[in-house]
Amino acid sequence: MPQVCCRARAPFCRESRSLRIEWVAATLAAVLVAVAGVGWILQRAGLRRDARRYPPAGLLLPRGDRHLHVVRRGDGQPAVVFEAGLAASSASWARVQPLVTSFVSSVSYDRAGLGWSSPRTSPPSLAQMLEDVHGVVAWAGGGEPVVLVGHSFGALLLLAFTRHHPELVAGLVLVDPVSLSTWSDCSSADQHRLQVGVQLSRRGAWLAEFGIVRAALALLLSGSQPFARLIGRRAAGRAATTLERLTGEVGKLPKELWPVIAAHWSRPHNFRAMADTLEALPAYANSADHILLPTELPVAILSASSATEDELRERYGWLTGLLKTEHTILPETGHWLHLERPVEVAAAVRWCVEQSQLSKSSYASD
């Protein structure tokens, strides 16, 4: 008799279980939507608060319907223009620029979508990025040649700029420059690294939209590192180690800049700018490869001790045939050596400035 009852009630039991599952799913969906909505609202409030707390450190240079944030310090010619690495801003030169300012005029700036510079509406070509470099160089030098200082990807841009505008370049300092040959002809392993970086950046933009990046960075700044890392691992998956490496490098900046950097990286367009650059890196490197630098141009290269033999060989190749060169390998340094050894980087800039001044004096006497 009980069996007959169970069989009779089986359709109702199955329907009941189905209703319970649907109810749980609907409840979870509602909770997720509510959490996302709250995160979105808090993110907008955070953006407004950041705008009040951390106004631009420098000037906003008009570039059509956009603007570039530029920081000018000091006096003296030739002016020095700093170009930051892949996802870095003018703040990455915070340990070097004050040292250079003591003997010459210097300008650092934020590329489009990074720091205080407004984002582009679409991914830029290398030519479009070089137009921005040209605008900053012309503004910094007033039409006179400048000494260019570039870190990593920034060095790639400056090598390409020197090829197109040698008349505007008085000297070149390359700080652990990115390998053009490696990225212009990507191996499958390097291509995979790029794809992971692009995915991480796209995911970061989405997480920033809903305030998750802001929450994790706030926890880091407050000292709650284990909880912040837990959020990072849950949100970023296997790319969390990259996040931890980046936060480690940011930790080498002056402590008063940490909240500013956190505010910048709480914005989605910072991540989109990084993703766009990573995605186009092979094309950029291919366009900048096989560069012949002017024979008389003073060029200094600073390499980290972590640089590979292939990277060092490529850098020595750039200096072949040049008359005024320096290549220094700084011991016990990583890729962000301008944060680790700012005095040595400033010394290389001074050497380049002095060499360009000597060249100008000899031309004037002739």
Sequence and secondary structure as in RCSB ss.txt:
>XXXX:A:sequence
MPQVCCRARAPFCRESRSLRIEWVAATLAAVLVAVAGVGWILQRAGLRRDARRYPPAGLLLPRGDRHLHVVRRGD
GQPAVVFEAGLAASSASWARVQPLVTSFVSSVSYDRAGLGWSSPRTSPPSLAQMLEDVHGVVAWAGGGEPVVLVG
HSFGALLLLAFTRHHPELVAGLVLVDPVSLSTWSDCSSADQHRLQVGVQLSRRGAWLAEFGIVRAALALLLSGSQ
PFARLIGRRAAGRAATTLERLTGEVGKLPKELWPVIAAHWSRPHNFRAMADTLEALPAYANSADHILLPTELPVA
ILSASSATEDELRERYGWLTGLLKTEHTILPETGHWLHLERPVEVAAAVRWCVEQSQLSKSSYASD
>XXXX:A:secstr
 HHHHHHHHHHHHHHHHHHHHHHHHHHHHHHHHHHHHHHHHHHHHHHHHHHHHS  SSEEEEETTEEEEEEEE  
 SS EEEE  TT  GGGGTTTHHHHHTTS EEEE  TTSTTS   SS   HHHHHHHHHHHHHHHHTTS EEEEE
ETHHHHHHHHHHHH GGGEEEEEEES   HHHHHT  HHHHHHHHHHHHHHHHHHHHHHTTHHHHHHHHHHHT H
HHHHHHHHHHHGGGHHHHHHHHHHHTTS GGGHHHHHHHTTSHHHHHHHHHHHHHHHHHHHHH S    TT  EE
EEEETT  HHHHHHHHHHHTT SSEEEEEETT  S HHHH HHHHHHHHHHHHHHHHHHHHHHHH 
